Amino acid sequence: MASVRSNKVVGLSEGCGRMLNRRLLLGDGSYVCARYRTNTDQIQGEVFAYYLSRVLGISNVPPVSLASVGTSIKLPPDLPDLPEWKPDKLVILSEFVYDLIPAFIPEEFRGENRSLSRLSDRLQPVANTNISELLELVQWSDMVVFDYITANFDRVTNNMFNQQWNQHIMEAPVHNLEQTAASGLLILYDNESGLLHSYRCYNNTAVTMTRC
C-alpha cells in the first residue's frame, strides 16, 4: 500500500462498495480502493482484522492501510470534488483485486435452520472430490474460523440471518465475499464489522443483527 504515498492520484471513480467509497487510479496505472467510514470502530476493525489474518496465516484478506484525506491522499484540483470527504479524515486503503466473481456457499456447508451444519454424509466420499473443490473447502474452513474469532456478522452470518425472509438466501452469493475468476482464491473484504464493532454489539444484546 506504500504505492499510494509514492504515486500521484490521477483519477477516481465510483466502486469498491458503498456510496462514499472510491476507486483511485494511481500514476503507475494501478488501482486502490479507498473506503470512507465515519465509525472509528469500523476503521480500526478493518485494520486489525487484516493483521490478525496474517498472524493466522490466512492470505485471503487484501492488504490494507490508513491514509489521511488531503495529506496522504492528495486529489488533483481537476478531479471531481468529494464534499463528503472531510479534510484530514482517515480512510481505509485496500488492494484492488481484479476479475472477481461472486462466491457461493459450498453445497457441503449449507445446513438447516439458518446454520452451517457439521460435515454430513455428503462429504464422506472425498475420493470423488477434485482438487479445486477440496482447496475451496479448505479456504472456507479458514474463513469460518476467521469470522468466528472476529465475530464478523456481515458475511455468511448475513445470509443465515436473512434466511427467515428468503428461504433460498443460502444459495445466493455471500455478502462481502468474492473469488478470483482465474485461481478461485476467496477474497474476504469489508472486514470492518469484525472485532471492535461486532464485539460491542454482541456485548449489548443477544439479538443484534437488526441494530448493527
C-alpha positions as CSV (number, residue, x, y, z in Angstrom):
1,M,0.0,0.0,0.0
2,A,3.1,2.3,0.1
3,S,2.5,2.8,-3.6
4,V,-0.3,5.3,-2.8
5,R,2.1,7.5,-0.9
6,S,4.7,7.3,-3.7
7,N,2.3,7.7,-6.6
8,K,0.1,10.6,-7.5
9,V,-3.6,10.1,-7.7
10,V,-4.6,10.8,-11.2
11,G,-8.2,9.6,-11.3
12,L,-11.1,8.4,-9.3
13,S,-14.3,6.6,-10.0
14,E,-17.2,5.0,-8.2
15,G,-16.8,1.5,-7.0
16,C,-15.4,-0.6,-4.2
17,G,-18.6,-1.0,-2.3
18,R,-20.5,1.8,-0.5
19,M,-21.6,5.1,-2.0
20,L,-18.8,7.1,-0.4
21,N,-16.1,4.7,-1.5
22,R,-13.9,5.4,-4.5
23,R,-11.6,3.5,-6.7
24,L,-8.4,5.6,-7.0
25,L,-6.2,5.4,-10.2
26,L,-2.6,6.0,-9.4
27,G,0.1,7.4,-11.7
28,D,1.6,4.0,-12.4
29,G,-1.7,2.7,-13.8
30,S,-2.7,0.6,-10.7
31,Y,-5.9,0.9,-8.7
32,V,-6.5,1.1,-5.0
33,C,-9.8,1.1,-3.1
34,A,-10.5,4.0,-0.8
35,R,-13.2,3.1,1.8
36,Y,-14.6,6.0,3.6
37,R,-16.0,5.2,7.1
38,T,-17.3,7.5,9.8
39,N,-17.2,4.9,12.6
40,T,-13.8,4.6,14.3
41,D,-14.6,1.1,15.5
42,Q,-15.1,0.0,11.9
43,I,-11.9,1.7,10.7
44,Q,-9.8,0.0,13.4
45,G,-11.7,-3.3,12.9
46,E,-10.7,-3.4,9.3
47,V,-7.0,-2.8,10.0
48,F,-6.9,-5.2,13.0
49,A,-8.7,-7.9,11.1
50,Y,-6.1,-7.7,8.3
51,Y,-3.2,-8.1,10.8
52,L,-5.0,-10.9,12.5
53,S,-5.4,-12.7,9.2
54,R,-1.6,-12.5,8.8
55,V,-1.0,-13.9,12.3
56,L,-3.3,-16.8,11.5
57,G,-1.6,-17.4,8.1
58,I,-4.8,-16.6,6.1
59,S,-3.9,-14.9,2.8
60,N,-7.4,-14.2,1.6
61,V,-7.7,-10.8,3.2
62,P,-6.4,-8.0,0.9
63,P,-3.7,-5.7,2.4
64,V,-5.0,-2.5,4.0
65,S,-3.5,0.7,5.4
66,L,-4.8,4.0,6.6
67,A,-4.4,7.4,4.8
68,S,-5.4,10.9,5.6
69,V,-7.5,12.9,3.1
70,G,-5.5,15.9,1.9
71,T,-2.3,14.6,3.4
72,S,-1.5,11.1,2.3
73,I,-4.2,11.3,-0.4
74,K,-3.9,14.5,-2.4
75,L,-6.6,14.8,-5.1
76,P,-5.7,17.0,-8.1
77,P,-8.0,20.0,-8.5
78,D,-9.2,18.9,-11.9
79,L,-10.8,15.7,-10.4
80,P,-14.4,15.7,-9.2
81,D,-14.9,17.2,-5.8
82,L,-15.9,15.0,-2.9
83,P,-17.6,17.2,-0.4
84,E,-18.5,14.3,1.8
85,W,-14.8,13.5,2.4
86,K,-13.8,15.7,5.3
87,P,-10.2,17.1,5.3
88,D,-7.8,15.0,7.4
89,K,-10.3,12.2,7.8
90,L,-8.7,8.7,7.9
91,V,-9.8,6.4,5.0
92,I,-9.1,2.7,4.6
93,L,-6.9,1.9,1.6
94,S,-7.2,-1.7,0.3
95,E,-5.7,-3.6,-2.6
96,F,-7.9,-3.6,-5.6
97,V,-8.4,-7.2,-6.8
98,Y,-9.2,-7.7,-10.5
99,D,-11.5,-10.2,-12.1
100,L,-13.7,-11.0,-9.1
101,I,-16.8,-13.2,-9.4
102,P,-19.5,-14.0,-6.8
103,A,-18.7,-16.7,-4.2
104,F,-21.4,-19.1,-3.1
105,I,-21.6,-21.3,0.0
106,P,-20.4,-24.8,-0.9
107,E,-23.1,-27.5,-1.0
108,E,-21.4,-29.3,1.8
109,F,-21.7,-26.3,4.1
110,R,-25.4,-25.5,3.6
111,G,-27.2,-26.5,6.7
112,E,-30.7,-26.4,8.1
113,N,-32.2,-23.9,10.5
114,R,-30.0,-21.0,9.4
115,S,-26.8,-22.6,10.4
116,L,-23.7,-24.2,8.9
117,S,-24.2,-27.9,9.6
118,R,-21.4,-30.3,10.7
119,L,-19.9,-32.3,7.9
120,S,-22.7,-34.6,6.6
121,D,-22.7,-37.8,4.7
122,R,-22.4,-35.8,1.5
123,L,-18.8,-35.1,2.4
124,Q,-17.8,-38.7,3.1
125,P,-16.9,-39.7,-0.5
126,V,-13.9,-37.3,-0.5
127,A,-12.2,-39.5,-3.0
128,N,-14.6,-38.3,-5.6
129,T,-13.9,-34.6,-4.9
130,N,-11.5,-32.9,-7.3
131,I,-8.5,-30.9,-6.1
132,S,-10.1,-27.5,-6.8
133,E,-13.2,-28.3,-4.8
134,L,-11.0,-29.5,-1.9
135,L,-8.9,-26.3,-2.0
136,E,-12.1,-24.3,-1.9
137,L,-13.4,-26.2,1.1
138,V,-10.0,-25.5,2.9
139,Q,-10.4,-21.8,2.2
140,W,-13.9,-21.9,3.6
141,S,-12.7,-23.6,6.8
142,D,-10.2,-20.8,7.2
143,M,-12.9,-18.2,6.6
144,V,-15.3,-19.8,9.2
145,V,-12.5,-19.7,11.8
146,F,-11.5,-16.2,11.0
147,D,-15.1,-14.8,11.1
148,Y,-15.8,-16.7,14.3
149,I,-12.8,-15.2,16.0
150,T,-13.6,-11.7,14.8
151,A,-17.3,-12.2,15.4
152,N,-18.0,-10.9,11.9
153,F,-21.7,-10.9,11.3
154,D,-21.6,-9.3,7.9
155,R,-20.6,-12.2,5.7
156,V,-22.1,-15.7,5.9
157,T,-24.0,-14.8,9.1
158,N,-25.7,-12.2,7.0
159,N,-27.1,-14.9,4.7
160,M,-28.0,-17.1,7.6
161,F,-29.9,-14.3,9.4
162,N,-31.8,-13.2,6.2
163,Q,-33.0,-16.8,5.6
164,Q,-36.0,-16.1,7.8
165,W,-37.3,-13.8,4.9
166,N,-35.7,-15.7,2.0
167,Q,-35.5,-19.4,2.2
168,H,-33.2,-19.5,-0.8
169,I,-30.7,-17.0,0.5
170,M,-28.1,-19.7,1.3
171,E,-27.9,-20.4,-2.4
172,A,-27.3,-16.7,-3.2
173,P,-23.8,-15.0,-3.4
174,V,-22.2,-14.4,0.0
175,H,-22.1,-10.8,1.3
176,N,-18.6,-9.3,1.4
177,L,-17.0,-12.4,-0.2
178,E,-15.9,-12.9,-3.8
179,Q,-13.3,-15.1,-5.6
180,T,-10.9,-14.6,-8.4
181,A,-12.0,-16.0,-11.7
182,A,-8.6,-17.4,-12.6
183,S,-7.5,-19.1,-9.4
184,G,-10.7,-19.4,-7.3
185,L,-9.0,-17.6,-4.4
186,L,-11.6,-16.4,-1.9
187,I,-11.3,-12.7,-1.2
188,L,-12.6,-11.6,2.2
189,Y,-13.2,-7.9,2.0
190,D,-15.0,-5.3,4.2
191,N,-14.0,-6.9,7.5
192,E,-14.8,-3.7,9.4
193,S,-17.7,-5.4,11.3
194,G,-15.2,-7.7,13.0
195,L,-13.6,-7.3,16.3
196,L,-14.4,-3.9,17.9
197,H,-17.8,-3.1,16.3
198,S,-19.1,-6.7,16.4
199,Y,-18.0,-7.4,19.9
200,R,-19.5,-4.2,21.1
201,C,-22.8,-5.2,19.5
202,Y,-22.7,-8.7,20.9
203,N,-22.0,-7.4,24.4
204,N,-25.0,-5.1,24.3
205,T,-27.7,-7.7,23.3
206,A,-28.0,-11.3,22.2
207,V,-30.1,-10.2,19.2
208,T,-28.1,-7.6,17.4
209,M,-28.5,-8.1,13.7
210,T,-31.4,-5.7,13.3
211,R,-29.4,-2.9,15.1
212,C,-25.8,-3.2,13.9
